[in-house]
């Protein structure tokens, strides 16, 4: 056909790999596990915060905190004090629904699971979809407690909408869901003789091959069962959940690995995957916590540096805060600033906000545009509509903690915070190339 945007082979392969990464990363725990496996395959080894660190030039390591935060780094040819830190920050969490600890309810002959809303999802998009459960389970054993990850995968749950005959104004007023009353997930018919809170625990025990009494606690997320897919006449777009912000996690790790393969890295390159950005980042594994600064300080100390060398490295460093950007929605053009619209498949976006909801300034934005030029990719600029409140990222708070120059960037997407977001199939490869130029610049 003529007039179709055909994604080049390399861009297509990158986008396919992104979909595999996101499908595997159904929860922050699973996203970290998938990232860890990719890093290990590339020769990275794990460091533990409780151990003493001894690092050699060119060393490649990663650190995990609480299962949902991960920081990977490669030492450059120069010490951190002289070469500085080059950091890409992103986050592993996405808005959604999380099961309450004693969530089982019985009503109308059915077992339901009560949920808490995590972050700011578009709740209506969770209705009338086949859902499953995934997350972390804490088990008792002879030595105390162990954690296991679960992904039940098969369709188990639904939030059915009310028939239009019982809600005649749904199309004019929109689907409105009360969080306490309307979001419990319908699981199964009530079974006689099964104790309260027994259905879910028995499912988890069966999945893990243990006794119900060994299940001490769980942290479970409702998950869409539909895999990521391409769409459009030329497969130029893709749709999947959690693009915000697993796409940036994927891009940062791929860029770190590509820069390392070049064998020409001067700075200490860091990919920081935080948790809890969607709820403010105030956790041990979040951007407001001590995780990144602790790792950077220990990297400096392990190179025989001290406080002076750490401050020099931070001052010479640069942070790229990578998160999703708002692509122009053709049916809602009035929601966008006319001079700062960005488009799918047109390359990375520099995000600017004068109230520092984004951390970009004129100089940091210029640097990122130069890295895009070095990588041979286009770069776009986004500014939010002045009459609408602007979201934020890890950028401002991380830059403030580190005292490091920073820029906020991201790939453009549509349906942000929906259960199923969508992006341009060519954009992921362009972002990886831009971040690789950032890491590899000498």
C-alpha positions, -999 to +999 in steps of 0.1 A: +000+000+000+011+036-005+010+063+021+018+039+050+044+046+076+065+014+076+087+010+107+123+002+098+135-033+108+156-021+137+129+001+151+104-028+148+128-051+166+133-026+194+095-021+197+089-059+198+115-062+226+098-034+245+065-052+243+081-084+256+097-064+285+064-047+294+044-080+292+070-096+316+069-066+339+033-070+351+042-055+385+071-035+398+086-067+413+083-085+379+098-055+361+128-055+383+132-093+379+130-089+341+156-061+342+179-081+365+178-111+341+187-088+311+216-072+331+229-106+342+229-118+306+250-088+297+276-096+324+263-073+352+266-087+388+246-079+418+258-059+448+241-060+481+238-029+503+247-049+534+281-059+519+314-041+515+319-030+479+352-032+460+350-019+424+374-021+395+375+002+365+349-007+339+329-028+365+292-034+357+269-039+387+233-035+399+217-030+433+181-039+442+162-023+471+130-039+484+124-058+451+109-028+432+138-004+429+170-011+409+201+009+401+225-004+375+259+012+368+290+009+347+322+025+358+338+046+331+375+050+321+378+080+345+369+081+382+335+095+392+352+126+405+367+135+371+343+119+347+311+127+367+279+107+369+256+103+339+222+092+353+189+082+336+160+080+361+127+063+355+101+044+375+088+008+377+053+015+391+021+024+371-014+035+383-038+007+390-058-014+415-042-033+444-059-059+465-066-052+501-050-076+527-084-089+538-102-080+506-125-109+501-162-099+503-194-119+497-224-103+481-251-115+457-238-150+457-203-140+446-169-136+461-154-102+454-119-088+461-118-053+475-091-030+461-074+003+468-067+026+439-029+032+434-020+065+419-043+081+393-056+055+368-084+061+344-108+039+363-133+034+335-107+016+314-105-012+340-141-022+335-153-050+312-118-065+308-105-099+318-081-093+347-057-115+366-035-111+397+002-108+401+026-095+427+046-107+458+037-133+484+054-136+518+057-172+530+066-185+564+095-210+565+117-225+591+141-196+590+115-169+591+100-154+559+107-157+522+091-139+493+079-154+461+066-137+430+033-148+414+016-141+381-016-161+378-018-150+341-052-167+333-084-146+332-099-146+367-116-113+375-139-087+360-155-054+369-187-056+349-204-024+340-241-018+348-264-024+318-275+008+300-311-001+310-301+005+346-279+035+340-296+055+312-273+085+315-240+066+312-233+078+276-241+114+284-225+116+319-197+091+314-190+059+334-186+069+370-172+043+394-172+047+432-140+033+445-154+015+475-187+002+461-180-003+424-144-014+421-143-048+440-133-074+415-158-102+409-140-135+413-162-165+418-194-180+431-196-185+469-187-220+479-203-236+509-178-245+536-149-223+523-139-200+552-139-162+549-107-149+531-101-185+520-106-185+482-077-162+473-054-178+499-061-212+485-054-200+450-021-185+460-010-216+479-019-238+450+001-216+426+032-216+449+029-253+459+026-246+496+001-250+525-024-221+530-012-217+566+023-208+552+010-177+534+017-148+557+009-118+535+005-108+499+009-076+478-012-082+447-021-060+417-049-065+393-035-069+358-048-069+323-045-103+306-042-089+271-007-088+257+009-059+240+003-056+202+010-035+172-018-018+153-023+006+124-021-001+086+017-004+088+019-016+124+032+019+132+016+021+166+016-002+197-008-007+226-001-022+260-004-013+297+024+003+317+041+022+289+042+049+316+069+042+327+083+008+317+091+022+283+116+045+299+130+018+322+136-004+291+152+025+272+176+034+300+187-002+304+191-008+267+211+024+263+233+015+293+241-019+277+247-003+243+271+023+257+289-004+275+293-025+244+309+005+227+338+002+251+343+040+250+326+053+282+343+080+302+317+088+328+301+065+354+269+056+337+238+049+358+203+037+351+181+043+382+147+025+382+127+039+412+093+028+426+063+048+439+066+077+415+029+076+409+022+083+446+049+109+453+082+089+454+084+091+492+097+056+500+130+039+506+130+027+470+115+060+456+132+090+441+127+110+473+145+083+493+182+077+499+186+050+473+203+068+444+225+091+465+236+061+487+247+041+456+265+071+441+283+078+473+294+042+477+306+040+441+327+070+449+340+055+481+348+022+464+371+042+440+391+055+470+372+088+469+357+107+498+331+135+504+351+159+483+352+135+453+315+128+456+305+164+455+328+169+425+312+139+407+277+152+414+286+187+402+301+173+370+271+150+365+239+151+345+205+136+351+180+126+324+146+121+340+128+099+315+090+095+316+061+096+292+050+127+273+015+138+261+012+131+224-014+153+205-048+137+206-065+146+172-100+145+188-090+169+216-067+194+201-080+222+223-064+205+253-029+213+240-008+244+236-008+251+199+029+259+197+041+229+216+023+199+202+042+166+200+034+136+178+038+098+178+068+085+158+085+119+157+111+112+183+119+120+220+103+150+237+119+176+260+093+186+286+094+222+300+075+238+328+083+272+343+069+261+377+095+232+377+070+204+375+096+193+350+133+201+357+144+211+322+160+245+317+174+261+286+209+247+290+199+212+299+174+211+271+200+222+247+223+194+258+196+168+252+188+181+218+225+178+210+226+142+221+196+136+198+215+152+169+245+130+177+222+099+175+206+111+143+170+114+157+145+141+158+136+160+191+103+176+200+094+201+228+063+199+250+048+226+272+015+220+290-017+240+283-016+270+305-051+265+319-045+229+330-025+216+359+007+199+349+018+165+362+054+160+375+082+134+374+111+122+395+132+150+378+127+180+401+130+161+434+160+140+422+179+170+409+172+189+441+186+160+462+217+156+441+224+192+431+228+179+395+219+195+362+189+178+348+164+176+320+130+159+317+123+139+285+100+112+273+084+095+244+050+107+234+020+084+241-018+085+241-042+072+267-017+079+295-028+062+328-053+040+309-052+003+315-040+001+279-018+030+266-005+034+231+027+048+215+046+051+182+065+020+172+095+040+159+099+061+191+115+036+214+145+030+192+150+068+188+150+072+226+175+044+231+198+059+206+195+094+222+202+080+257+231+059+243+247+091+230+242+107+264+259+078+281+287+075+256+296+111+250+333+118+258 
